[in-house]
Structures are given as structure tokens and as C-alpha cells.
């Protein structure tokens, strides 16, 4: 896996992180000394299909834990460049987590009360106000007033 990692990526991280090679395996030098060997010198895992399987396995073994919990478990033995981003991208593909994560709730719109949806023809006040409004607006022919009134009230 590490042999496929380009040397330019090693050079990119050499300024900020100390690497050392132990039997051909690239590890990170940390300042911790009292902790176990895997924790003080985690193995560097570059972007590789095996990394996706390792993250998925750890995620499932932790009972589908979140990004930070999965990453915390992996950090104990491995160092993953841009680890949080990599773990989050892999966990987004987990079908069980997608199924159990709630989506948006779109409730059905409430029905209008009956007094707001009554037919206009039942209300005499509306008919009178509609007629007076349209009679001032349409003085030329009575048939157009009746058509507009019928259209609005029904």
C-alpha cells in the first residue's frame, strides 16, 4: 500500500511531520514515549481501497459509530492523512446508517376550516360587494359583469 504512495506526498508532509521507516513500513514519529508502540509510532495509511475496507470494518465493529468515534479508534494504530474527511466520505456510503438516519419530515398540509371554503354563492355580503365593485368597473354591458361575478364566486 505504501509503495504505491508517491514520493511527492511524502515530501509534502516532511516539513510538518517526522517520518521514519521501520522495515520498509512508513510510520509517524510522535512525542509520546510512555504509550504502546502502535500509539507512539502509528503506521501511515495512504489513500487505497484497503483503507476503505479497514474504515468500514472498524465502523461496523463499533456498531455503526459516527465519524469521530471511528476515527479515534483508527488513530490508535494508524495515521491517515486528512483522516476526518476520508472517514466521513466512507461512512456516507454506509447503507444501514443512511437507513437509520432520519430524513426531512414533510407533513401533509392541514385542511382549511369549513367556513373558509364555503361557496361564495352562499354569502350574500360577498355577492353584493362583488356586484357593486364590478358595476363601477364594467358599466358597458351587464353580461360581462355576470360572467366575472360567476367566475369569482364559484
Phi, psi and omega per residue, in radians:
X1 nan -0.822 -3.095
X2 -1.273 -0.434 3.126
X3 -1.183 -0.438 3.104
X4 -1.419 -0.172 -3.119
X5 -1.323 2.128 -3.098
X6 -1.102 2.592 -3.112
X7 -1.196 -0.427 3.134
X8 -1.166 -0.506 3.076
X9 -1.226 -0.659 3.068
X10 -1.064 -0.743 3.139
X11 -1.122 -0.609 -3.132
X12 -1.106 -0.707 -3.102
X13 -1.561 -0.173 -3.090
X14 -1.115 -0.499 -3.110
X15 -1.217 -0.600 -3.036
X16 -1.819 -0.456 -3.042
X17 -2.238 2.401 3.114
X18 -1.534 2.185 3.088
X19 -1.851 2.654 2.905
X20 -2.529 2.629 -3.104
X21 -1.853 2.219 3.094
X22 -2.093 1.948 -3.103
X23 0.946 0.722 3.082
X24 1.402 0.025 3.124
X25 -1.807 2.214 -3.112
X26 -1.395 2.178 -3.137
X27 -2.230 2.832 -3.140
X28 -1.747 2.354 3.089
X29 -1.533 2.100 3.104
X30 -1.958 2.962 -3.120
X31 -1.547 -0.009 3.134
X32 -1.373 2.408 -3.126
X33 -2.233 -0.379 -3.084
X34 -1.527 -0.171 -3.049
X35 -1.579 2.978 3.116
X36 -1.056 2.806 -3.062
X37 -1.038 -0.734 -3.137
X38 -1.121 -0.545 -3.119
X39 -1.408 -0.634 -3.129
X40 -1.364 -0.507 3.129
X41 -2.287 1.327 -3.121
X42 -1.223 2.560 3.125
X43 -1.353 2.393 3.135
X44 -1.416 2.222 3.102
X45 -1.993 1.893 3.104
X46 -1.347 3.057 3.123
X47 -1.157 2.086 -3.051
X48 -2.808 2.669 3.092
X49 -1.036 -0.519 3.086
X50 -1.157 -0.532 3.094
X51 -1.118 -0.709 3.102
X52 -1.074 -0.718 3.121
X53 -1.168 -0.688 3.132
X54 -1.135 -0.762 3.124
X55 -1.134 -0.748 3.119
X56 -1.110 -0.716 3.125
X57 -1.115 -0.781 3.123
X58 -1.108 -0.714 3.123
X59 -1.065 -0.790 3.128
X60 -1.214 -0.659 -3.136
X61 -1.199 -0.408 3.078
X62 -1.613 0.338 3.110
X63 1.054 0.816 3.087
X64 1.041 0.853 3.101
X65 -1.229 2.961 -3.096
X66 -1.353 -3.018 -3.067
X67 -1.121 -0.860 -3.052
X68 -1.182 -0.662 3.130
X69 -1.187 -0.744 3.110
X70 -1.118 -0.748 3.131
X71 -1.151 -0.681 3.123
X72 -1.097 -0.652 3.105
X73 -1.182 -0.699 -3.127
X74 -1.241 -0.581 -3.081
X75 -1.147 -0.399 -3.136
X76 -1.103 -0.481 -3.117
X77 -2.134 -0.427 -3.015
X78 -2.244 2.680 3.005
X79 -2.040 2.099 -3.113
X80 -1.957 2.062 3.059
X81 -1.053 2.328 -3.066
X82 0.945 0.849 -2.992
X83 -1.051 -0.785 -3.088
X84 -1.107 -0.726 -3.141
X85 -1.143 -0.721 -3.139
X86 -1.143 -0.821 -3.123
X87 -1.119 -0.740 3.137
X88 -1.082 -0.724 3.138
X89 -1.127 -0.640 -3.138
X90 -1.295 -0.691 -3.117
X91 -1.234 -0.403 3.078
X92 -1.154 -0.357 -3.131
X93 -1.536 -0.089 -3.107
X94 -1.229 2.080 -3.056
X95 -1.223 -0.717 -3.130
X96 -1.116 -0.702 3.131
X97 -1.179 -0.640 3.091
X98 -1.123 -0.704 -3.104
X99 -1.178 -0.669 -3.075
X100 -1.467 -0.320 3.113
X101 -1.389 2.224 -3.107
X102 -1.249 2.499 3.079
X103 -1.661 -2.914 3.115
X104 -1.222 2.491 3.083
X105 -1.730 2.095 3.099
X106 -2.003 1.619 -3.119
X107 -1.244 2.683 3.067
X108 -1.195 2.481 3.130
X109 -1.138 2.514 -3.131
X110 -1.249 2.589 3.102
X111 -1.290 2.586 3.099
X112 -1.284 2.600 3.098
X113 -1.150 2.710 -3.058
X114 -1.056 -0.574 -3.112
X115 -1.217 -0.301 3.119
X116 -1.591 -0.234 -3.119
X117 -2.010 0.247 3.089
X118 -1.158 2.637 3.137
X119 -1.127 2.530 -3.120
X120 -1.164 -0.490 -3.097
X121 -1.188 -0.314 3.118
X122 -1.386 -0.357 -3.088
X123 -1.729 1.960 -3.134
X124 -1.248 -0.568 -3.141
X125 -1.086 -0.746 -3.131
X126 -1.169 -0.671 -3.123
X127 -1.138 -0.731 3.131
X128 -1.145 -0.803 -3.114
X129 -1.152 -0.625 3.101
X130 -1.145 -0.711 3.135
X131 -1.161 -0.805 -3.101
X132 -1.132 -0.624 3.136
X133 -1.171 -0.804 -3.074
X134 -1.375 -0.432 3.081
X135 -1.183 -0.632 3.092
X136 -1.273 -0.476 -3.095
X137 -1.461 -0.710 -3.102
X138 -2.044 1.553 -3.123
X139 -1.590 -0.222 -2.960
X140 -1.316 -0.867 -3.091
X141 -2.403 2.440 -3.109
X142 -1.308 -0.443 -3.110
X143 -1.169 -0.649 3.116
X144 -1.186 -0.592 3.094
X145 -1.128 -0.757 -3.134
X146 -1.158 -0.661 3.129
X147 -1.154 -0.774 3.137
X148 -1.165 -0.729 3.118
X149 -1.091 -0.736 3.134
X150 -1.129 -0.700 -3.127
X151 -1.142 -0.766 -3.092
X152 -1.318 -0.719 -3.041
X153 -1.384 -0.463 -3.112
X154 -1.790 nan nan
